[in-house]
Amino acid sequence: MALAEVFEAFAGPDAPVEFAAYDGSHAGLAGAPVKITVRSPVAVAYLAQAPGALGLARAYVAGQLDVEGDMYEALSRMTKTHSISLGPADKWRLLQALGGPKLLLHRMPPPPQEVRISRRWLAGRRHSKNRDANAISHHYDVSNRFYEWVLGPSMAYTCACYPREDATLEEAQAAKFDLVARKLGLHEGMRLLDVGCGWGGMVLHAAREYGVKALGVTLSAQQAAWGQAAIEREGLSGLAEVRHLDYRDVPETGFDAVSSIGLTEHIGKQNLPAYFSFLLGKLKLGGRLLNHCITRPDNTEPAIRMRGFINRYVFPDGELEGPGYLISLMHDTGFEVRHEENLREHYAKTLAAWGANLDAHWDEAVAEVGQGTARVWRLYMAGSRLGFDRNHIELHQVLGVKLQPDGTSGMPLRPDWEIPRVLARLLIRNGPWLSARRPRHRASAGRTGPPACPPARLGPARPRR
């Protein structure tokens, strides 16, 4: 049986992609914008030994299966072919046609990009400090140059917040950081702790635009080095700092605000109560926490799929919970939750922009990190974008406050971080000359009097290289 016949048995004769194989057979829609090519018997072995997404991913990452055209379009089209259901007898017949049980006897080693649980690398209790450090290093210590190509000048590796449909990625990332700052009520003289700070985007924004003294911590050595260098380049060393440190080892306390932007996914379900309790303990009375993380749409699916592509190739040990579960934990820990919103459409747009950046720098990326790693990223970003589009995963921001002993929250009667409300408040306070731009904060500037009105409060800050 030709491989094209096997493809048609799984995908149907009218699959909306073109298919070609090393045996010379063809199937699907000739001339389709997406073409899938099986390069060698190795790809067949991967698919036979790990049927489904993991086998396909292994074949693609190893270069034994190629996808020509837009990867998001390819995944979107292929998911529409999954309506065909094969019984055990049909699957056995297809296995025989591909070469029989011998395909299962000689196990194909997975590509080197796949995480293996071993004593030498990802070992020990899940979410212990050492294992967390190794898991984070696997994904975030790839190459700062690679991340600069994919993420753009902001070096922000979390969901952006698009203020309008045609906003650029840089405008949307600046708008996200400013939304977090406004929700936290940041102003000059406050102290901010940003846990899981990445390359320091939130720390830089809070110091530059609000005059806040900001500390960021990350488990990635490369992120910390890049972030600290950016702080020094911008002259913000007196206000901002990024440390290579586990958030659990931060000694300071008494912060006015805590931001956690993309860390919760790495904490683990069993550790979440301790995580929220730790952050509560870092805050002053009346202080606010903004928790920004990927979630599941419900609590019925498992938090982690051990044999899934994401766990094996992208975020080892990552776990997702439903938003209701996280909100309940925050309440149980001692926070009062005051606001929540879902930004999943924004993450789909963010991933589309990252994917376009990778495609634009594909040759350089392959030269920098290798074809296998570049393929992991191409597949993961397109698949995640599809997941957000179809509500298989979500992105929630949850705002909590540490109440005063008498129950006082210090929160406004209505959310005052929405741009129209910010504009109205500032117009009342400052008059029609509001639009005049004021200088941004610099560590060396000797400021007196009331704090400057950060221009980012009127919209996203201009991206800085």
C-alpha positions, 0 to 999 in steps of 0.5 A: 500500500502506498503512503498516499493511501495510508494518508487518505485512510486517516485524513480522507480523500478530500483532505485540504492539503497536498501530500507527497511521500518518498515512495512517489505517491501523492494525495490530497488537494494538488496545488494547495497552499499547504504541502506535507512531505514524508521524506523517509521511512524514519518518519513512518517509524516515528508515527507508528511508534507514537501515533498522533501529535507526538509522532508527527512532532518527532518526525517534523522536528527531526526533518523527516517530515516537511510542511511547506506553507504557513504552519498555522494554516497547515494545523488548522486544515489538518484538524478538520480532517480528524473526523475519520475514526478508525477501529483497531482492525483498520489500524492493524491493517494500515500498520501491516501495509506500512511494514508490519510489527517490525516498525515497533521493534526497533525504537527510534530515538526521539530528536535531541530537542525532546526532554528526557527524564534522567538523573543527569538533567531533568531529575528529582521531585517535580517543581523542586528548585533544582528541577525547576531551574533545569526546566526553565533553562531548557526553554529560556536559555536557548539564545538571547539573539534568537529571542530578539528575532522572535520577540522583537525589541520589547523582549516580552515573552508573554501575551500582549494587549492590543489596544486596536486591531492594527496595533503593532506587536511593540505597541501591544506589549507596551500596552500590556505592561502599562495595563498591569501598571495601572491595575496595580495602581503604580506611582512614583516612590512605590516598590514593585516585585516582578516574579518570573520577570523574563528579560525585565520588560515590566521592571523597565516599564515600571521604573521608566514610566512610573518612577517605581523602584522595581525588582525582577527575578528569573531562573534564567541566567541569560534573561537576567544578564540581558535584563540587567544590561538593558537597565544599565543602558537606559540609566535606570540602575537606581530604580530597577534590578533584575536578579538571577534568583528563584522567586522563593528566595527573594529576601525583601518584603513590604512591597506595594505591588507584585506582578506575576506575568507568565510564571504561574504555569511553571509553579505546579498545582500542588505548589500553588497554595504556597505560591500565593501565600508567599506573594501575599506575604511579600505585600504591604497591607493594601498592596495588590497582586496582578497574576497573568497566566495561561489557563485551561478553559475548565477544570475537567482536563488534566493539568499536564499531559506527560506525553504531550508535545508541549511537555516534551519539547517546550515547557517541561513540567508546565501545568495549567489550571482553570481560572476559577480554581486559581481565583478560589485559591487566591481567596483561600490564601487571603487575597480579595479578588477585585477584577478578572479578564480573559485575553485569549484573543490577544494571545492569538494575535501575539503568537501570530506576530511572533510566528511572522518574526520567526519566518522573517528571520528563519535562516538566521534562526536556524544558523543560531539554534539549529533546524530542530530547535527552530522547527520546535518553535515554528510548530509550538507557536502555530499550535498555541495560536490555534489553541487560543483561537479555538478556546482550548487554552486561555489567558487570564489576568486576575487582580487581588488585594491584601486587605487592611485589618478592618477590610479596607481595600483601597480600591476605586469604586469602579476600575480606573485603569481603563484608558477612557477613565484615565483620560477623564480623571487626568483632564479633571485634575490637569486641564486641557494641557494634558496632551503636553508630553513630560519627560520620562523617569531617569534614575539620574533626574533630580525630581521635586514636586508631584510625580510626572504624568507618564505618557504611557498612561494615555496609551502604549509607550514608544518602544525602545531598542 
